[in-house]
Amino acid sequence: MKGRMLAMGLLVTWGASACKGSPETRPGPMPATVSQEPWQAPMRLSPPERLPPQARQLVRQRMWQHGSDMSALVWAVFSVDYERAGELAGRIASDAALTRPLSQQASELGGQIPARFFELQDELHRKAGALAVSSLTKNAGALSQAYGSLSETCINCHDVYRGDSTQGR
């Protein structure tokens, strides 16, 4: 029993010293670019814009499809499946856009939607198209950058129009 305890003590001591390594092989301090603070959501700069009920219903239906495509897209990007990522991004880029109003009449559904929504919609289509093109390069870094840029647009739009879903929007 004493022999086993001594052997275990030596093994632990040897293992600890082996893990220390030489100064050349020891990992350095954590890079300055990695925050050690917990992530906090940024403060909203202004209250969310409201969409009229009819427009909100139409947008909500379309967001279900976008959500499905974006969920599939994240996995295609993470698994570096260029073909699938290109296919999904192309579908998002070519998705039928909500039409801008032809006039300022409130009777048109598009006339009830704020101009910022249309700007973000255009940005979404443009960035999804860029992701589709980047998938053709078979460059994982370019694909990752393009996905990050696309998802940033989604988050910006949600910040403006979704707000806190617990408030009944």
C-alpha positions as CSV (number, residue, x, y, z in Angstrom):
1,M,0.0,0.0,0.0
2,K,2.8,2.4,0.9
3,G,4.5,1.5,-2.4
4,R,1.4,2.4,-4.3
5,M,1.0,5.7,-2.6
6,L,4.7,6.5,-3.2
7,A,4.3,5.6,-6.9
8,M,1.2,7.7,-7.2
9,G,2.9,10.6,-5.5
10,L,5.9,10.3,-7.9
11,L,3.6,10.0,-10.9
12,V,1.6,13.1,-9.9
13,T,4.8,15.1,-9.3
14,W,6.3,14.0,-12.6
15,G,3.1,14.8,-14.5
16,A,2.9,18.3,-12.9
17,S,6.5,19.0,-13.8
18,A,6.1,17.7,-17.3
19,C,3.1,20.0,-17.9
20,K,5.1,23.0,-16.8
21,G,7.3,22.7,-19.9
22,S,10.2,24.9,-20.7
23,P,9.8,28.7,-21.0
24,E,9.8,28.3,-24.8
25,T,6.8,25.9,-24.8
26,R,4.7,27.4,-22.1
27,P,1.7,29.2,-23.4
28,G,1.9,32.9,-23.0
29,P,-0.8,35.2,-21.6
30,M,-4.2,35.3,-23.2
31,P,-4.2,37.6,-26.3
32,A,-5.4,41.2,-25.6
33,T,-8.1,40.8,-28.3
34,V,-9.9,38.2,-26.3
35,S,-12.0,39.7,-23.6
36,Q,-12.1,37.9,-20.3
37,E,-15.3,39.8,-19.3
38,P,-18.7,38.2,-19.8
39,W,-20.5,39.3,-23.0
40,Q,-23.2,41.9,-22.5
41,A,-25.7,42.9,-25.1
42,P,-25.2,46.5,-26.4
43,M,-27.6,49.1,-25.3
44,R,-30.4,49.9,-27.8
45,L,-29.8,53.4,-29.2
46,S,-33.5,54.1,-29.8
47,P,-36.8,52.3,-29.3
48,P,-37.7,49.8,-31.9
49,E,-39.8,51.0,-34.9
50,R,-43.3,49.6,-35.1
51,L,-44.7,47.9,-38.1
52,P,-48.4,48.1,-38.7
53,P,-50.3,44.8,-37.9
54,Q,-50.9,43.9,-41.6
55,A,-47.2,44.5,-42.5
56,R,-46.0,42.7,-39.3
57,Q,-48.1,39.6,-40.3
58,L,-46.6,39.6,-43.8
59,V,-43.1,40.1,-42.5
60,R,-43.5,37.4,-39.9
61,Q,-44.5,34.8,-42.5
62,R,-41.4,35.7,-44.6
63,M,-39.1,35.6,-41.5
64,W,-40.1,32.0,-40.8
65,Q,-38.5,31.1,-44.2
66,H,-35.5,33.3,-43.6
67,G,-35.0,31.8,-40.2
68,S,-35.1,28.3,-41.7
69,D,-32.6,29.3,-44.4
70,M,-30.3,31.0,-42.0
71,S,-30.3,28.0,-39.6
72,A,-29.4,25.7,-42.5
73,L,-26.8,28.3,-43.7
74,V,-25.0,28.5,-40.4
75,W,-24.5,24.7,-40.5
76,A,-23.4,24.8,-44.1
77,V,-20.8,27.5,-43.3
78,F,-19.6,25.8,-40.1
79,S,-19.2,22.5,-41.9
80,V,-17.5,24.4,-44.8
81,D,-20.1,23.0,-47.3
82,Y,-19.5,25.5,-50.1
83,E,-22.1,24.1,-52.4
84,R,-24.9,24.1,-49.8
85,A,-23.9,27.5,-48.5
86,G,-24.0,29.0,-52.0
87,E,-27.4,27.4,-52.7
88,L,-28.9,28.8,-49.5
89,A,-27.3,32.2,-49.8
90,G,-28.5,32.4,-53.4
91,R,-32.1,31.6,-52.3
92,I,-31.9,34.4,-49.7
93,A,-30.5,36.8,-52.2
94,S,-33.2,36.1,-54.8
95,D,-36.1,35.9,-52.3
96,A,-39.0,38.1,-53.4
97,A,-38.6,41.5,-51.8
98,L,-41.4,43.4,-50.2
99,T,-42.3,46.1,-52.7
100,R,-41.7,49.7,-52.0
101,P,-44.7,51.9,-52.4
102,L,-45.4,53.5,-55.8
103,S,-46.9,56.5,-54.1
104,Q,-47.2,57.9,-50.6
105,Q,-50.8,56.6,-50.3
106,A,-51.3,54.8,-47.0
107,S,-53.7,52.4,-48.8
108,E,-50.7,50.6,-50.2
109,L,-49.2,48.0,-47.7
110,G,-45.7,49.1,-48.7
111,G,-46.6,52.6,-47.8
112,Q,-47.1,51.5,-44.2
113,I,-43.6,50.1,-43.9
114,P,-40.7,52.5,-42.8
115,A,-38.0,53.2,-45.4
116,R,-35.4,51.8,-43.1
117,F,-37.0,48.3,-43.5
118,F,-36.5,48.5,-47.3
119,E,-32.8,49.6,-46.8
120,L,-32.1,46.6,-44.6
121,Q,-34.0,44.3,-47.0
122,D,-31.7,45.5,-49.9
123,E,-28.7,45.1,-47.7
124,L,-29.8,41.5,-46.8
125,H,-30.1,40.6,-50.5
126,R,-26.8,42.2,-51.4
127,K,-24.9,40.5,-48.6
128,A,-26.5,37.1,-49.3
129,G,-25.4,37.5,-52.9
130,A,-21.9,38.3,-51.8
131,L,-21.9,35.1,-49.6
132,A,-23.1,33.1,-52.6
133,V,-20.2,34.5,-54.7
134,S,-17.7,33.8,-51.9
135,S,-18.8,30.2,-51.7
136,L,-17.5,29.8,-55.3
137,T,-14.0,30.7,-54.2
138,K,-13.8,27.7,-51.9
139,N,-12.1,30.0,-49.3
140,A,-13.2,29.3,-45.8
141,G,-12.1,32.7,-44.5
142,A,-14.0,34.5,-47.2
143,L,-17.1,32.4,-46.5
144,S,-16.9,33.1,-42.8
145,Q,-16.5,36.8,-43.4
146,A,-19.5,36.9,-45.7
147,Y,-21.6,35.0,-43.3
148,G,-20.7,37.3,-40.5
149,S,-21.6,40.3,-42.6
150,L,-24.9,38.8,-43.6
151,S,-25.9,37.8,-40.0
152,E,-25.0,41.4,-38.9
153,T,-27.7,42.7,-41.2
154,C,-30.2,40.3,-39.7
155,I,-29.3,41.3,-36.2
156,N,-29.5,45.0,-37.1
157,C,-33.0,44.5,-38.6
158,H,-34.2,42.5,-35.6
159,D,-32.9,45.2,-33.3
160,V,-34.9,47.8,-35.1
161,Y,-38.1,45.9,-35.8
162,R,-38.4,43.0,-33.3
163,G,-37.4,44.7,-30.1
164,D,-38.2,42.8,-27.0
165,S,-40.7,40.1,-28.0
166,T,-42.1,40.0,-24.5
167,Q,-43.7,43.4,-25.1
168,G,-46.2,41.9,-27.5
169,R,-44.9,43.2,-30.8
